[in-house]
Amino acid sequence: MALHSTAFCFGGVVSLPRNSVSFSQRTVRASAFSSPPPLGSSSIARSNVQGKAFAGDALPDTKESSLVVCFGEMLIDFVPTSNGLSLAEAPAFKKAAGGAPANVAVGIARLGGSSAFIGKVGEDEFGYMLADILKENNVNNEGMRFDPGARTALAFVTLRSDGEREFMFYRNPSADMLLQEAELDFDLIRKAKILHYGSISLITEPCKSAHIAAAKAARDAGVVLSYDPNLRLPLWPSAKSAREGILSIWDTADVIKISEEEVSFLTEGEDPYDENVVRKLYHPNLKLLLVTEGPDGCRYYTKEFSGRVKGMKVDAVDTTGAGDAFVAGILSQLAVDLSLLQEEDKLRDALVFANACGALTVTERGAIPALPTRESVLNVLLKSVA
């Protein structure tokens, strides 16, 4: 399917009063080089969408205590300037900051939350650019390290006309793979409310050991662990190593977000829509499992309750970063109010907000450049119930 004017349905959303919400462009344009606007009383007032107040509203003193630290890769994404083409067919590419953990960190900050990024980039022009983007978006980048001997990672990404995602990476080795345990800012990790990470940082040493050490320090300090495997098979030596690597830290996470394709991959081809199959992935210490299903929305699971929610339809331009925007949306709510994990109605309200974050992101090209502000998300939600 072509990207332009295609209905994109992002998993993890509660049904709104209308059957779907469609819009073709952003209400507020969020540049990758601008910080999110402060949220004043007008923003707080409009956050009550048909009586639903989202976590973080009217809570100015929670910034320090609701820190989300994102660990992993930050890189440069190159996305085609034309829709529905393969990488070989694309006439030109747009440069955009990316990398799933960094996307989440910026997404949280854009939503008015508190975030920090820990990772490594090259001591080159792209690395300096990425560090500046974090700083200009109010993300704490004190945990970012520069490697003078390695380049910043590059990725070319597109969604072809047949609907297949296509990736091409340049990172063997890139600076993000070379982060060492000794370079970690453990003080920053221990004061977080949530530590979020993916699986790409588990592929090679020394970053793998740094990842494990960061997660252990966070867990020992009582920090909530959030995991989005974000499967990228071309980066792993084999499918077997990818499956084993992703599952190697599975039982330590408190919150996990996966897609239905990842359910099938991790269970070696079992039906991702079978509840019994999904339940195999629910470990005893897990507090929330989200399974996104594209056009059909998502399923959510806790020990006490589970359910299915519908999606929000938009005219998609570029789906890069949509999942990360969704994660930013839900983590920005959880960091302020962990009771969402026990109260189903509050969780569903948070997923409404998170879905709008993902939906807005697909209406522009690139990941970080397209991440929405809290104001723009609330504007869309207000329009949806008008």
Secondary structure, 3 states (H helix, E strand, C coil): CCCCCEEEECCCCCCCCCCCCCCCCCCCCCCCCCCCCCCCHHHHHHCCECCECCCCCCCHHHCHHHCEEEECCCEEEEEECCCECCCCCCCCEEEEEECHHHHHHHHHHHCCCCEEEEEEEECCHHHHHHHHHHHHCCCEEEEEEEECCCECCEEEEEEECCCCEEEEEECCCEHHHHCCHHHCCHHHHHCCCEEEECCHHHCCCCHHHHHHHHHHHHHHCCCEEEECCCCCHHHCCCHHHHHHHHHCCHHHCCEEEEEHHHHHHHCCCCCCCCHHHHHCCCCCCCCEEEEECHHHCEEEECCCCEEEECCCEEEECCCCCHHHHHHHHHHHHHCCCHHHHCCHHHHHHHHHHHHHHHHHHCCCCCCHHHCCCHHHHHHHHHHHCC
